[in-house]
Amino acid sequence: MPGNDDGRPNVNEAAVSTPGPVAPSPAASSSGQGWAGVLATRFAYFVGGLAIMFGLWWAATTVAGLDPKSSHWAGFGPVAALKALVKMWTDGVIQKALLASGYRMGIGLGIAIAIGVPVGILMGRSRRFRELSNSPFQLMRMVSPMSWEPIAVIVFAGWEPAIIFLIAIAAVWSVTFSTAAGLAKVDPAWFKVARNLGAKPWHVVTQIIVPAIAFDVLTGIRLAVGVAWIVLVPAEFLGVRSGLGYTIEDARETLEFDHLMAMILVIGAVGYAMDSALVALIRRTSWHKQ
């Protein structure tokens, strides 16, 4: 082994020449399977998870239906629900319900975003406003959105604007606080540099604030969609004659349990699709490393 002038071995050369375990790089590990393999694995997990859910659902309703006293549970089973789903889609019941609920959801969520983003930016930029608004905003955020239903019925002329209000009041807080949290993480030096370069307030908003908080805003919108979608259905139980909630209530009143379960499947599937679309949008538009 090569040594130094005094006969001692060269530590650096010994360390280099000593064999040892080499950890595989993350890039090699993730890319070794290939995109086709990754997609196949994800699809397998997706299908497997649904298969387990439907299997447990079928087993529970089948066992419950063995007792003559609870034979009506057979209508809650997955086979009956899927048959009803096909029939309701063919008759246009599902499309009409989705159109009515989608309109209310879109308007309410749009109002929440239009209010939540500017207020969140103001909270993130102004410490005084943030301190003054924190306690009342937190108090109102903790109030169940459905608690506003009696007030909404009195204030608004009809159920349609009342439901839109309930959706907006449920969704606005997630957007507001996520926007404020995102802006609080922005380096203040960016704003100083922009001012030194002669940037106008509008340029600061469009060129610095919006790109920097896009990830947090979209994350807040994702949370808001989940909350608003949950509030939408019970809000449609009363007062309206269209939408997903009304269709479920009508199925309950007519004892069409297969239709009820079919609509629950539709609600879950549409909610899952919206959440997945927002996750994809977050990954495409965010400057954070995914």
Order of alpha helices (4+ residues) and beta strands (2+ residues): alpha-alpha-alpha-alpha-alpha-alpha-alpha-alpha-alpha-alpha-alpha-alpha-alpha
